[in-house]
């Protein structure tokens, strides 16, 4: 089991050697979770955990001694928590990729947004220590995120990628040569807009949402239409706000045609 601050045996001194694995640092205050994460990550030949620490301050200090490419960072830790350490990690080693791996990411979306705003490249919801032993989907997703971020970082720096193991013929996928056909754009109003993003995409998505908020883009769809109708009704009533459910031009719940007609006449004559 890893000590609170440790360098794993056999760690190579630099990531610049040809075909070297991606160099990872695990930051978590639980020795059990650090051990489980290390074993899961190093089961992939393209990943090497070169440092394992128990709090944010140790992580910042470790960057001065180790050539780390990707940091797997917990949020709730003693001495220095993950959100406090995050900008210091990026300042200590510009270009390092940080993945937030915390149970808080599932319970509180604000934590994830704060982390992205502070410079995190991605985030992942971490199961508890008990569930982590059998959380194969989490392990596979974390490995995929690390490899995608490590590959992008090395491409930018012009560093060779880790050697890939040849897959059996049966496991190789045949590329689909058919052209991708996109659905024609629609101008119909909508109520919900869903945007999906892959590894590294949450940072771009965060910037997009920040831009939308800064420009105060109007709401689309039925909700936006209803707001516009309410605004017009307010202007037509001399500044007195009449919500849709009380306006004479909107059928009221449970009212038949005769009641609705009487309701409209009473409002038309100021009753």
Helices and strands as residue ranges (DSSP letters): E 5-6, E 22-27, H 31-41, E 47-53, H 56-62, E 70-73, H 82-92, E 97-102, H 104-107, H 109-117, E 122-125, H 129-132, H 136-157, G 169-171, H 201-215, H 221-236, G 244-246, H 257-268
